[in-house]
């Protein structure tokens, strides 16, 4: 499925420059695995960066820089080839529009839902239920214990709590779809919001929605939903 919503140019450039934090970098990498357009854009930005490096004056590297770089590469190593969208499948008996890689070696949630191969090196926690309309699972990002990345699962016609943000939130739709008053998003789409966006995602009526999200800062959850915030750490 071709994505209609993509990362901003600023985010793609930060990824090409290696300055995107680990959590957003993982979510973006999943989008890149399924989006030729954004992979090509990153390639162009990397080419520009390489050309600039060729003209830059050399500087002395700090002690330990090479070792730190290799440690970062080891931590981020994972599925390097783009993953292919999985065929239309089912979750809880419902057909889903899914970009999860369903190959035998692909990771799954504890209850067997296929996930992108990019998550193979990261630990996926069990689903935890928060009320009738939201389940979440924390992803422990390898080499980045402070990264705030979760899977979110909401049933058909369900809604997440209305919330704002103190920082950026990066979301990749893995299965199903939702709308939030700004637009509609389906499997393969990437949504990027900041502290100026206040929204309430509502899942489509034809099946549940599963997303992976990286959050910088904290959510500002409105109404009674704010009582749930301490349990998910967002």
matplotlib code that plots the C-alpha trace (Angstrom):
import matplotlib.pyplot as plt

x = [0.0, 1.3, 1.6, -0.2, 1.4, 5.2, 7.8, 8.7, 11.8, 13.4, 13.0, 14.3, 17.3, 18.0, 17.9, 20.4, 22.6, 22.5, 21.0, 17.5, 17.1, 16.9, 13.1, 12.0, 14.8, 13.4, 9.8, 11.1, 13.2, 10.0, 8.4, 11.5, 11.4, 8.1, 8.4, 10.6, 9.8, 11.3, 14.2, 15.1, 14.8, 17.1, 19.6, 19.6, 20.2, 23.0, 24.6, 24.4, 25.9, 28.8, 29.5, 29.7, 32.1, 34.4, 34.9, 35.1, 38.4, 39.5, 39.4, 40.9, 38.5, 37.9, 39.3, 37.0, 34.9, 35.5, 34.6, 31.4, 30.5, 31.0, 28.9, 26.1, 26.2, 26.1, 23.1, 21.2, 22.0, 18.9, 17.0, 18.9, 16.9, 13.5, 10.6, 7.7, 4.2, 2.4, -0.7, -4.0, -4.4, -6.5, -6.2, -8.9, -10.8, -10.9, -9.3, -6.5, -4.6, -1.1, 2.5, 3.9, 6.4, 4.9, 8.0, 8.7, 11.7, 9.7, 9.0, 5.5, 3.7, 3.3, -0.1, 1.2, 0.5, 3.3, 5.4, 8.0, 11.2, 13.0, 11.8, 13.6, 16.5, 14.3, 12.3, 8.5, 6.6, 3.3, 0.0, -1.3, -4.9, -6.0, -9.7, -12.0, -10.5, -6.7, -3.9, -0.3, 3.1, 6.4, 9.3, 12.8, 15.0, 18.4, 21.2, 18.8, 17.1, 15.7, 13.8, 10.1, 8.6, 5.3, 2.8, -0.7, -3.8, -7.3, -10.4, -12.7, -14.5, -12.5, -10.7, -7.5, -7.8, -7.7, -4.2, -1.6, 2.2, 5.1, 7.4, 7.2, 5.3, 6.2, 3.6, 3.7, 0.5, 1.1, -2.4, -5.9, -6.5, -7.7, -8.7, -8.2, -9.9, -6.8, -6.9, -7.3, -4.3, -4.0, -1.4, 2.0, 1.2, 3.5, 2.1, 4.4, 3.0, 4.5, 3.4, 1.0, -1.2, -4.1, -6.0, -8.0, -7.4, -10.5, -10.1, -12.0, -15.1, -13.8, -11.1, -8.8, -5.7, -2.1, 0.5, 4.1, 4.9, 7.9, 7.2, 9.6, 8.7, 5.2, 1.7, -0.9, -3.9, -7.2, -10.2, -10.3, -7.8, -5.0, -5.5, -4.0, -0.8, 1.3, 0.7, 2.1, 4.8, 4.0]
y = [0.0, 3.4, 5.9, 9.2, 10.8, 11.0, 12.4, 16.0, 17.0, 18.2, 14.7, 13.0, 15.4, 14.7, 11.0, 11.4, 13.5, 10.9, 13.4, 11.9, 10.4, 6.6, 6.4, 8.5, 6.9, 3.4, 4.5, 6.4, 3.3, 1.2, 3.8, 3.9, 0.1, 0.4, 3.7, 4.1, 7.8, 8.6, 6.2, 8.1, 11.4, 10.3, 9.1, 12.6, 14.2, 11.8, 12.7, 16.4, 15.8, 13.7, 16.5, 19.0, 16.8, 16.6, 20.4, 20.7, 21.3, 18.2, 18.3, 16.2, 13.6, 13.4, 10.4, 7.4, 8.8, 5.7, 3.3, 5.3, 5.2, 1.5, 0.9, 3.0, 1.0, -2.3, -1.0, 0.0, -3.0, -4.8, -5.5, -3.6, -4.5, -2.9, -5.1, -5.9, -5.2, -8.3, -9.5, -8.5, -10.5, -10.7, -9.7, -10.8, -12.2, -8.9, -8.1, -5.5, -3.3, -4.3, -3.3, -5.8, -8.3, -11.7, -13.7, -16.7, -14.8, -11.6, -10.7, -10.9, -9.5, -12.0, -13.0, -13.6, -10.5, -10.1, -7.0, -5.3, -7.2, -3.9, -4.8, -8.1, -6.8, -4.9, -6.4, -6.1, -6.2, -7.8, -6.1, -4.1, -2.9, 0.6, 0.7, -0.8, 1.0, 1.0, -1.6, -0.7, -2.6, -1.0, -1.5, -1.7, -0.1, -1.9, 0.5, 3.3, 2.6, 6.1, 5.9, 6.2, 3.8, 1.9, -0.1, 1.1, -1.1, 0.3, -1.7, -0.7, 2.6, 3.0, 6.3, 7.2, 9.9, 13.5, 14.8, 17.4, 17.2, 18.8, 17.6, 15.7, 12.5, 10.2, 7.5, 4.8, 3.0, -0.7, -2.0, -0.6, 3.1, 6.2, 9.8, 12.7, 15.7, 16.7, 13.9, 10.1, 7.7, 4.1, 1.3, 2.7, 6.3, 8.3, 11.0, 13.6, 16.2, 18.7, 20.8, 22.8, 19.8, 18.7, 15.7, 12.5, 9.6, 7.6, 4.2, 3.2, 1.1, -1.8, -3.1, -2.4, -0.2, -0.9, 1.8, 2.2, 5.6, 7.4, 10.3, 13.0, 14.9, 14.0, 13.8, 16.3, 14.0, 15.7, 14.7, 11.4, 9.9, 11.7, 9.3, 6.6, 8.5, 7.3, 3.7, 4.1, 6.7, 8.9]
z = [0.0, -1.0, 2.0, 1.7, 4.8, 5.1, 7.5, 7.1, 5.2, 8.4, 10.0, 6.9, 6.9, 10.6, 9.9, 7.0, 9.2, 12.1, 14.5, 15.0, 18.5, 18.8, 19.4, 16.4, 14.4, 14.9, 13.9, 10.9, 9.8, 9.8, 7.5, 5.3, 4.9, 3.2, 1.4, -1.7, -1.9, 1.5, 1.1, -2.1, -0.3, 2.5, -0.2, -1.7, 1.6, 2.4, -0.9, -0.2, 3.3, 1.7, -0.8, 2.1, 4.0, 1.1, 1.2, 5.0, 6.8, 8.7, 12.5, 15.2, 16.6, 20.3, 22.1, 22.0, 19.0, 16.8, 19.6, 20.3, 16.6, 16.4, 19.5, 18.0, 14.8, 16.7, 18.7, 15.6, 13.5, 12.4, 9.3, 6.7, 3.6, 3.0, 4.1, 1.8, 2.9, 4.1, 2.3, 3.7, 6.9, 10.0, 13.6, 16.0, 13.1, 11.2, 7.9, 8.2, 5.8, 7.1, 6.3, 8.9, 7.5, 8.0, 7.1, 9.5, 11.0, 11.6, 15.3, 16.7, 19.7, 22.6, 21.2, 17.7, 15.7, 13.1, 13.4, 11.1, 10.9, 12.0, 15.5, 15.6, 17.7, 20.2, 23.0, 22.7, 25.9, 26.6, 25.9, 28.8, 28.9, 29.8, 29.7, 27.1, 24.1, 24.4, 24.8, 24.8, 24.7, 25.5, 23.1, 24.8, 22.1, 21.9, 23.0, 24.0, 27.4, 27.5, 24.2, 24.7, 22.1, 22.4, 20.3, 20.6, 19.8, 19.6, 18.5, 15.6, 16.3, 19.5, 20.4, 22.1, 24.9, 23.6, 24.1, 23.3, 23.5, 25.2, 22.4, 19.1, 18.6, 15.6, 14.7, 12.0, 11.3, 11.1, 10.6, 10.2, 10.2, 12.1, 11.7, 14.2, 12.7, 10.8, 8.3, 7.9, 8.2, 7.1, 7.2, 5.9, 6.8, 9.1, 11.4, 12.9, 15.4, 17.8, 20.8, 18.7, 17.8, 20.0, 18.7, 19.4, 17.1, 16.3, 14.7, 11.5, 11.9, 9.7, 12.1, 14.9, 14.5, 15.6, 15.5, 16.8, 18.3, 19.7, 22.0, 23.0, 26.1, 27.6, 26.4, 27.8, 28.2, 28.8, 30.8, 32.8, 30.5, 32.3, 35.2, 32.9, 32.1, 35.0, 33.9, 30.4, 31.1, 28.2]

ax = plt.figure().add_subplot(projection="3d")
ax.plot(x, y, z, "-o")
ax.set_aspect("equal")
plt.show()
